[in-house]
Amino acid sequence: MKLKTLLGFLLLAVTFSANAQPRIAVLNFNAGVGVRQSDVDGLSAIFNTFFSPQGYTVVERTRVSRILEEHKMQGSDLTETDMARLGELLNVPVIVIGDVNRAMGQYNIDVRAVNVETGAILAKDGAEWAEGSSYRETMRAIAERLSQNIPLVEFHRQPVVATPSTPKPAKRRYYSEGGSLRFTGGIFILSVAYNHQVTPSFMIGG
């Protein structure tokens, strides 16, 4: 590959990397006291519908679920180490988690955006609503508020840009008779004639 073509490829890769938005993932909320996980999954789906933080690309829920399943991780029981590992697998600097509980006829939800590299909470929100009342607008309000409050974070880990390798040309051997030293194509060749057969003794350069 010509040098100009290779430089153009590298410039394109760097430009694309610089312009690409950081990604963010939302885990299914955890079912706490008095709540079924199936109900909480529905709340997570509503939250995702309205969650659109500026400057981020939200990872598709099915991809998040697949990665968790493939690596045998429980979204409801992630340690800081697990969180950092999940961030690497999904290529995200921020993960959103939440907990839903019910007590005395009231539902309570707490949602947090966490920096996977430091474990710091970047933004949080929450609400409560009475049992039997509509929660769709409540989830929408939480998603929209949190979307506005999450600061832009980028991965410190730099992605590896794959570049095509150029095969190194094989060294050319040059022969002369009678024993001589000459310079050809950037290579000094010393050759010695022995029994009418020319044998290269050594090469310098190349």
C-alpha positions in Angstrom: 0.0 0.0 0.0 1.3 3.4 -0.9 2.3 5.8 1.8 -0.3 8.4 0.8 -3.0 5.8 0.9 -1.9 4.6 4.4 -1.7 8.1 5.8 -5.2 8.8 4.4 -6.6 5.7 6.1 -5.0 6.7 9.4 -6.3 10.3 9.2 -9.8 9.0 8.4 -9.7 6.6 11.4 -8.5 9.4 13.8 -11.2 11.8 12.5 -13.9 9.2 12.9 -12.7 8.4 16.5 -12.6 12.1 17.4 -16.1 12.8 16.1 -17.8 9.7 17.5 -20.0 10.2 20.5 -19.4 8.4 23.7 -21.9 5.6 24.5 -24.0 5.1 27.5 -25.9 2.0 28.7 -28.9 1.5 30.9 -29.3 -1.7 32.9 -32.7 -3.1 33.8 -33.7 -1.6 37.2 -33.4 -3.8 40.2 -36.5 -5.1 41.9 -36.3 -4.4 45.6 -38.7 -4.9 48.5 -42.3 -5.8 47.5 -41.7 -5.6 43.8 -41.6 -8.2 41.0 -38.7 -8.1 38.5 -41.2 -8.4 35.6 -42.9 -5.2 36.7 -39.6 -3.4 37.1 -38.5 -4.5 33.6 -41.5 -2.6 32.3 -40.4 0.5 34.1 -36.9 0.2 32.6 -38.4 -0.1 29.1 -40.4 3.1 29.6 -37.4 4.9 31.0 -35.3 3.9 27.9 -38.0 5.3 25.6 -37.5 8.8 27.0 -33.9 8.6 28.0 -31.8 10.7 25.5 -28.7 12.3 27.1 -27.1 15.0 25.0 -23.8 14.0 23.6 -24.3 10.3 24.1 -25.4 7.3 22.0 -27.6 5.0 24.0 -26.7 1.3 23.7 -29.6 -0.9 22.6 -31.1 -2.8 25.5 -30.9 -6.2 23.7 -27.1 -5.8 23.4 -26.8 -5.0 27.0 -28.8 -8.0 28.0 -26.8 -10.3 25.6 -23.4 -9.1 27.0 -24.7 -9.7 30.6 -25.8 -13.2 29.7 -22.7 -14.1 27.8 -20.4 -13.1 30.6 -22.8 -14.5 33.3 -23.3 -11.1 35.1 -26.3 -10.3 37.1 -27.4 -6.7 36.5 -28.9 -6.6 40.0 -25.7 -7.5 41.7 -22.7 -5.9 40.1 -19.6 -5.0 42.0 -17.4 -2.0 41.0 -15.1 -4.5 39.3 -18.0 -5.9 37.4 -19.2 -2.4 36.4 -15.7 -1.5 35.1 -15.6 -4.8 33.1 -19.1 -4.3 31.7 -18.0 -0.8 30.7 -15.1 -2.2 28.7 -17.3 -4.9 27.1 -19.9 -2.3 26.0 -17.3 0.4 25.3 -19.2 2.8 27.5 -17.8 5.3 30.2 -21.2 5.6 31.9 -23.8 3.1 33.0 -27.3 4.0 34.4 -28.7 1.8 37.2 -31.8 2.0 39.3 -33.7 0.4 42.2 -37.5 0.1 42.7 -39.0 -0.6 46.1 -42.6 -0.6 47.5 -43.5 0.3 51.1 -46.8 1.4 52.7 -48.6 1.5 49.4 -46.0 3.7 47.8 -43.5 2.9 45.0 -40.1 4.5 45.2 -37.5 4.6 42.4 -33.9 5.8 42.5 -31.8 6.1 39.3 -28.1 6.8 39.1 -25.6 7.4 36.4 -22.2 5.9 37.3 -18.7 6.5 35.9 -17.5 2.9 35.3 -13.8 3.8 35.6 -14.1 5.7 38.9 -17.3 4.4 40.5 -18.4 8.0 41.0 -22.1 8.9 40.8 -22.4 11.6 38.1 -26.1 12.3 38.4 -29.1 10.9 40.2 -32.8 11.3 40.2 -35.9 9.6 41.7 -39.6 9.8 42.4 -42.4 8.0 44.2 -46.0 7.3 43.3 -49.0 5.7 44.9 -49.9 2.1 44.2 -52.5 1.9 41.4 -51.7 5.3 39.9 -50.1 5.9 36.5 -46.3 5.8 36.5 -45.6 6.4 32.8 -45.4 10.2 33.1 -43.3 9.8 36.3 -40.8 7.6 34.4 -40.7 10.1 31.5 -40.0 13.0 33.9 -37.1 11.1 35.5 -35.6 10.1 32.2 -35.8 13.6 30.8 -34.3 15.2 34.0 -31.5 12.7 34.2 -30.7 13.2 30.5 -30.1 16.9 31.1 -27.9 16.4 34.2 -25.4 13.7 33.0 -22.0 15.4 32.2 -20.1 14.3 29.2 -17.5 11.6 30.0 -15.1 9.9 27.6 -13.2 6.7 28.1 -9.6 7.1 29.1 -8.9 3.8 27.3 -8.1 4.6 23.7 -9.5 2.3 21.1 -7.0 0.3 19.0 -7.2 1.3 15.4 -6.3 -1.6 13.1 -4.1 -0.7 10.1 -3.3 -2.9 7.2 0.2 -4.2 7.2 2.5 -3.8 4.2 4.6 -6.8 3.5 8.3 -6.0 3.7 10.0 -6.6 0.3 12.5 -9.4 0.3 16.2 -8.4 0.1 17.6 -8.8 -3.3 21.0 -10.5 -3.6 23.4 -9.3 -6.2 26.3 -11.3 -7.5 29.6 -10.3 -9.2 32.7 -12.1 -10.3 36.3 -12.0 -9.4 35.7 -10.7 -5.9 34.5 -7.1 -5.7 32.7 -4.6 -3.5 30.0 -2.5 -5.0 27.1 -0.4 -3.9 23.7 -1.2 -5.5 20.3 -0.1 -4.4 21.5 1.0 -1.0 23.3 -2.3 -0.3 27.1 -2.9 -0.2 27.8 -6.4 -1.6 31.1 -8.2 -1.2 31.3 -11.3 -3.3 34.1 -13.8 -3.8 34.6 -16.0 -6.8 35.5 -19.6 -5.9 35.9 -22.3 -8.5 33.9 -20.2 -11.0 31.0 -19.9 -8.5 30.2 -16.5 -7.1 29.4 -16.6 -3.4 28.2 -13.5 -1.5 30.2 -13.2 1.6 28.2 -10.5 3.4 25.8 -7.7 2.9 25.9 -4.2 4.5 22.8 -2.0 4.6 19.4 -2.8 3.0 
